[in-house]
């Protein structure tokens, strides 16, 4: 319906006087089967991306009475060749949500695609219909067609590979839709900036799913504010990831594109290249074009809420990185493989941060793939080592150690520094975490704590780390000029070469 003929419900929701009228402008496919929740209190959501993570998180939305999934979209129609962390995890999640222990019984492989997503949505909503049937979820191959044809969508949830996040988010905000996205906002720094600028100028409510409320971080900040570790010097964060295969060169030979899979749409802004299964279906993260490496995959979860809690908002001024190398045998001689296509199997990255409003200048270190900092003296005196994954805050006169996301933080050395402070320790397993805070915020017309407009520093940091890995040298970054100032070839990595028609 043309905008001049009908206002969108999102423009009514901020006015208490007009909320009662909003029922008249909710699309019929949203009203159908809503049960006991008034349509005016529901968020009409289009889910874009029905691969493993898209389906894994679908159940949470379906079970939320304040959400109505009205459309799904994926470039893959349907297949069973997805890669996942367990053979039956997706299947069992869907069975639990549907209350149907026979779902996918006797079928091979790990399912995914828009037909699977559509069937999942409609089978769930059919449970609440007297007829036991429901046909209210549209299905699309191309998100641009979805945006052109579907009216009344309040928000889109982006669950596609990293390289398409920015394109979809910008298009959604152009249509005055709210946006929630899997991390990262973009796997190119300048794209991320443009998405964040659009979020600021459009007034759209946005949410980066990597945000979470971390009470442990508030405990860490309280100890820092009390001067227990002195002036901040360093932050160390490490993960055993990646868990997916990391590649060292292009897969060969090219493979035929599967039936019902739109390879050109999957590439999106990336220029043409031959199809290969090693690019798609949950193994995209390791490729420079399509992913952001394990620091983008996992670092958002730990560092985004930490930045928010500690007040880290000014982007790093430089980054330096080292990654594992690879050799292969060629004519009976082992030679070094120059890998300029994918993230290494393990790496360490160091960023230098300027002084923040309430923090001095400090260094941030990231480690993955089995790399981690050596145990400091304070741990050794307690006969301990750094854990497999962790977070360590280093001050001028002390340290704080916790799990990867700061779980169960302790002052070091624990045997002496924690004396009398055990009652302050947080048991992470007893903390209830809200995973759908974006739903309540969007219904209330308020920005979420994980809004894009709060994520510029973490987005710059993650993408600058990738540039340091790719360039193989220290890169100096001017956050105001948006420029790598010491190397022009590295400066080109702030953006990408775009396929025609996909320019951002």
Secondary structure by P-SEA (a helix, b strand, c coil): cccccccccccccccccccccccccccccccccccccccccccbbbbccccaaaaaaaaaaaacccccccbbbbccccccccccccccaaaaaaaaaacccccccccccccccaaaaaaaaaaaaaccccccccccccccccaaaaaaccccccbbbbcccccaaaaaaaaaaaacbbbbbcccccccaaaaaaaaaaaaaaccbbbcccccccaaaaaaaaaaaacccccccbbbbbbccccccccccccccccccccccccccccccccbbbbbcccccccccccccccccccccccccccaaaaaaaccccccccccbbbbbbbbbcccbbbbbbccccccccbbbbbbbccccccccbbbbbbcccccccccaaaaaacccccccbbbbbccccccccccccccccccccccccccccccccccccccccccaaaaaaaacccccccccccaaaaaaaaaaaaaaaaccbbbbccccccccccaaaaaaccccccccccc
